[in-house]
Amino acid sequence: MSVLVVDDEESVRFICEIVLGSAGIPVITASSADDALEILDTEAERITLVISDYHMPGTRGDELVEQIVARYPDLPTLLWSTVENRERGIALKDPMAKEFPQRVQTLAS
């Protein structure tokens, strides 16, 4: 079981590695959607969850999620953003998408 964290900011990837790692969850990181897809092409069987930033240069997180769903339909994804934008909001196209306010300990179980 590994979590793939996709974020263009190194500090965010580092924090995710520390927090998830401290809960015993192995983490693989990618700095872009392209890197994430390359990792999935070779290591999809090891990855049980993809957590992706929404706001990234190049391919946005929602576009990455669409590609993941097309290639790996059973792989859960979580889309997040560290940029607050209440006026615009983000509409997820997947009717099964839900918000996950769970703590890291919950994800580890």
N, C-alpha and C positions, 0 to 999 in steps of 0.2 A: 504494500500500500504506500503510494507516494502522492503528494499533492504537487501539481504544477502551478507555480505562481508566475503570472505574466504581468510585468509592470516595467515601464521605461525608466523609472526612478530607482537607482541602485539602493538608496536608503530604505525604500519601501520593501524591496526584495530582501534586504538584509534583516529588517525587523520581522518579516514573515518567517524567515529561516529560524530566527532566534525563538520567536513565540511558538510556532508550530513544532520546531525541534525540541523545545523544552517539554512539550506534551507527548513526545515520542513519535511524532509524525515526520517521516522522511520528506524532504522538500527538494524539488527540482525547480530551478528558476530560469526564466527567459526574459530578455529585455525587449522583445518585440513579438508581434503576432507571427511573423515569418519564422523566427527562432522557435516559437512554441510549436508551430506545425511541423518543423523539422524534428523536434524532440518527440512529438507524438508519432511521427512516421516510424521512428525506430524503437520507441519505448512505451507505446500505448498500453501494452499489457501490464505494465508496472504502475500506471497512473490511475488513481481512483476518483480524482476530482481535479478540475481546472478552475483556478481563481484568477480572473483577469481584470485589470484596470480597464475602464471604459475609455478614458482620454489618453490616447497614445499617438505619437506621430505615425504617419503611414496608415496602416490598417487599424481601425478603432476596435475596441473590445467587443462591441456588439457584432461587428463583421466577423471577427475571429470566432465568436460563439456560433454564428451561423455556419461557418466552415466546419467547426468541430461537430456540430449536430449532423451535418450532412455526411461526414466521414466516419464519425464514431457516435451513432445515435444513442447508445446506452451510457455514454460517459457524462456524468453530472458536471455542470458548469455553474460558476457563481460569478456574476458581473458586479463590479464595485467601482466607485469613484471617490477619490480624495478631494475632488473639486466640488464645492457646493454650488448648486445651480437650481434653486427652487422654482424659479419662474419657468424654465424650459422643461425640466423633468425628462425622464427617460422611459419610453414605453417599450417594454420587452414584447417581442412578437410571439414567444412561446407561451401558450396558455398554461403550461405546467410550471412556468417560472414563478418562484415565490421568493419573498425576502427571508433571509435566514439570520435572525438576531441572536443565534446561539453563540455561546462562548466557545473558546477553543477546546475546552475540556469536553464539551458535548460532541464536537467533531471527532475527537480522539476515540470516543467509545464506539 
